[in-house]
Amino acid sequence: MDVNLRRKLGRLILIRAIISTVLLGTATFVQITAPGSFPVDPIFFLFALIFALTISYAVTLRFVERHRWLVDLQLAGDALIVSAFIYFTGGITSSFSSLYVLPIVAASIVQYRRGGVLVAAFSTVLYSGLVLWQYFAVSGLLHDSWLASNNVGLPAASAAGYIVAMNVFGFVAVAVLSGSLAEGARTAGARLEVASTRIADMQALNEHVINSLPSGLATTDTSQRILTFNHAAQTITGLALGAVFGRPIADVLQLPPQLLEALETDANGVAARRVEFRYRTADGRDIEIGLGATHLETPGGRAGLLFTFQDVTSIKKLERDVRIQQRLAAVGEMAAGIAHEIRNPLASMSGSIQILRQELPLSAEQEQLMDIVLRESERLNTTIGSFLAYARPQRFAIARFDVRRALNDTALLLRNSAEVLEGHVIDVDLPAGELWYEADEGQIKQIVWNLATNGLRAMPTGGRLRLTGAVEPGSEGVAITVADEGVGIPADELDRLFQPFHGTFAKGSGLGLAIVHRIVADYSGEIQVSSRSGAGTTVSVRLPARAVATT
């Protein structure tokens, strides 16, 4: 309110200066063209006084907030200046009595109805007193040489009373009318301010709600160019609002063409379209997006499109893990039957062949055939053993050991195994200090061995295999990473990577990665695979701080 008062007074001072300048210029012009039309000295003195007061008002403007009487002093001073102007221009016969309207209107603007009525009452007292003074001076009851010498053409007392009454009525009418208008404007301004505040609050709430959504939200105009892009959308895509505003939504979200075609041909637009697709973020990560799209309906019709989307990469991973677990559970139920129905008869057949080979006289070709049967029986027995190791609950020998030793021992065995070809290089990257962990050391070695042999097989022409062990950031667990420079894994193969008998190499039973997954799952750990065709594969095994292995 105080700031508004200072602004109004500043405008009033400016208007007062402009009006005074115009009147001074007019008076000067009249005096030059028609000398003697009005008394020169008093009128020009009043103009000089007005300019002096205007300057003083401007200087004291900064004090009106603490001293409100300065406002009343300015308005009263305007009424006094008008009275003096009328005094020198003939009193009741002056043509400038309507100038009282100016301070009355100014008071109504600055102090509303109260100020207008007070200045009107003060102007009434001044004007009435001036007329009475004039008539007393003319009748000789008071001595005023100026008014006494300007008594030519004075109206009769009754006519003078009528003139005064009409002017007073005009003063009051202007005060009431301008005060009412000022009060109405103030009330309307207050309501507008309240409404503006509410609108601003609702806009802020709407913005906060949109930006607090965990899902990405984007809207477009009718030409499918982005208008809004909330914080979640920026976080998911890695793109700031300034980088996407006004761009086609299809380019920013890498939308499948069939989605936009379906939206364009959808006349009713009742049901939202739902799609899932892979998305490349601004920092180069590949994620999976679940997106819903529909038309943005407004009272004026369709205004564009509305998109909501989420990063469903982790959800999809959980779904894949659940499917794998379901398949593994089914396979586990078959393990006991397979062991009973195949392994035992196989052992009997192998033993029988060995006895027959020793007791019967055989030709060289027959001995070779029996050797083949024995070798194939042994290979089949090894496969069944791997299958049972994967499918059957394992007994854990939990002990505290240094993970660095397990990695170094496995690397040493690998370097001296048949899996290593010419051009293969095996590096081990370990911290300088001990890397203690509580688990079954043999199973940890099996994890590293299975992952490493797969990595070597993925590099048939040679390459570098890196084994890394480190403390899991933010916890006391460990992270084991096996990275190769091989052929990589296609994206559509990642979902089936840990399924049993899904091997892609000529050697092996197809159970190595399934066994790794089973062991890691038993330790409540997780496996992360990052791969690109032709650029190698990185497998990270993260084990929790305290292994709680199930038996």
KABELQUI-V899207 format. One record per helix or strand of 2 or more residues. SS is the DSSP state (A for helix, B for strand). FROM is the first residue (numbers start at 1). TO is the last residue. If there is no record, write none. Layout:
SS/FROM/TO, SS/FROM/TO
This chain:
A/2/33, A/40/63, A/69/88, A/91/93, A/97/139, A/145/148, A/157/212, B/216/220, B/225/229, A/231/237, A/241/244, A/249/252, A/257/265, B/273/280, B/286/298, B/301/311, A/313/359, A/364/391, B/399/402, A/403/415, B/424/429, B/436/439, A/441/457, B/463/471, B/478/483, A/491/496, A/512/522, B/526/531, B/537/543
